[in-house]
C-alpha cells in the first residue's frame, strides 16, 4: 500500500494559487460592480444636464468631477470634456441670474488644455465670455460699457455661431451656448437692417426638446411664457424659469394685483437670494402693487449687492419721498445724484420735492433749477412753478406752469392747473365778481354758465387767456384761501382722475401712493415720473 505524502512546498503553492484565483475573481467582480455604478452615475449626470436647472447642473458637475478624477484610461478625455461643458453651462446660467460667474469660467479655462483639441475650448470660452449678464442686476452704465467693449466681437458673431453649429460638443450644450450669446444681442439684426431675423429661427426648438434647451429658447428677447411654463412643469425646481416668467407678468401687476408675479419671484428669491436682478424686480413688483416699504426692502438688498445700481437707488429715493420720509429721501437722492447718471435730473427733482415739503425753499429752488437745466418734463416744470409760487416769484412761476400745462395731457395736470390759477390770482388780481376756477378740467367759467360741450383742452386755454386779459371777474375761492386751504377734491372733476394730485404740496398727499406705470427701462421716463415711479432697468436681457 502506497502512502502519498504531499510535499509541504506543493501544498503551500496550491493554497497560494487557490487564494490568488479567489482574489482575482473577487477583484474582477468588484471592478465590474464599480464600472456598472459609474455607468449608472454617468447616465444620471447626463440626464441632469438635460434637465437644465442650476442645481441640476451642479449635481451633474459633481459626478463628472468625481469620475474624471478616477479615470486613468482612454475614457478620461471624454469625462473631462463633459466636465468642461458643464462648467461653461453653469457660468452662462450665473450670468443669466446676475451672479458671479468668474469661478465657473476659471474652472473651464483650467480644463481647456485637457479636453480634446477638436473642441477648440478657447473658442468656446470666448463665446461664453461675451454673453451678457442679467440687465436687471447691474448698473446701466456697466451694461453699456460691456456693449461697447464687445462690439468688435459682435461684428463677427455670425461667423462664430456658424462654427458653433458644427463644433464637436454635446448637441444640446452646443445649442445652448449659441443661443445664450445670440440672445444677448437681439438688436444687432435691426441695427444692420436685416430683412429676416436669424435669431427667431435659431430659437425654434422641438416641442419635446429637453428643458435645458426649452428654457434658453423661451428666455430670449421677447420671452415665450408658454415655453417657460412647460419648463417649470417638467422641472419644478427650475427657479430660473420662474424668474424669467416673473419678468413677463410683472408688467400686468397693476391690473392683476401681482399675485402671479409674486409667486414666481418668491420661488426665484428663495433659491437665489443673492441675485441682484431678482431682488430689484421683486422691489419693482412691490412698488407697482402699492407696498412702498416692501419695495424699499428689496431695493436695499439690491444696493447691498450692487452699490452703484442706480435704478434701485432712485426707486428707493422715490418711495421714501412718497412715504414723506423726507430726510431719508434727500440722503438717498443725494447718493443717486453723485452717480452722475444720464437721468440725474430725476434725482434733483425728487430731492427738490422732499425739500419743498420740508419748506427748505432755497435748497429746493436750487435743485429744481438744476433739474430744469437738464429736463423740461412736465413734472419738473410743475414742481418748479410750485416752488417759485411759494417764493412769490410769480412771473417765472407762470412761465413754468404754462409750460407744464402745454405738455402732453397738460389739461389733466391738477397741480399745474391749481398753482397757475393761484399765480394769476396773486399776480394779476383780475377783476371782481363771480367766476369759478374748475381745477379738474382747467375751465374758468362764470357761475351758473352751463358747460356747452367745448373741447376741454381748448376751452381751458381760452379760459386762462380770458383770465389774464381781465375778462374774468375774480378767481373765486383761491385768492382768499391760498393753495394749502383749497379743497382737495377740486382735482377730481373728471372721472378718469381717481387721485387728487397733491403729492407735491408741502404737507399734502398721502403715504399710500406707490405705483409705477411703465417698464423699468431707461432711468426715468416722463410718464412714470409723473405717476411717481421713476426709472428702472433696460429691457430685461437674457
Buried (B, 14 or more C-beta within 10 A) or exposed (E): EEEEEEEEEEEEEEEEEEEEEEEEEEEEEEEEEEEEEBEEBBEEBBEBBBBBBBBBBBBBBBBBBBBBEEBEEEEBBBBBBBBBBBBBBBBBBBBBBBBBBEEBBEBBBEBBEBBEEEBBBEEBBEBBBBBBBBBBBBBBBBBEEBBEEBEEBBEEBEEBBEBBEEBEBBEBBBBBBBBBBBBBBBEBBEEEEEEEEEBEEBBEBEEEBBBBBBBBBBBBBEBBEEBBBBBBEBBEBBBBBBBBBBBBBBBEBBEEEBEBBBBBBBBBBEBBEBBBBBBBBBBBBBBBBBBBEBBBBBBBBBBEBBEBBBBBBBBBBBBBBBBBBBEBBBBBBEBBBEBEBBBBBBBBBBBBBBBBBBEBBEBBBBBBBBBBEBBBBBBBBBBBBBBBBBBEBBEBBBBBBBBBBBBEEBBBBBBBBBBBBBBBBBBBEBEEEEBBBBBBBBBBBEEEEEEEEEEBBEBBBBBBEBBBEEEBBBBBBBBEEEBEEBEBEBBBBBEEBEBBBBBBBBEBBEEEBBBBBBBBBBBBBBBBBBBBBBBBBBBBBB
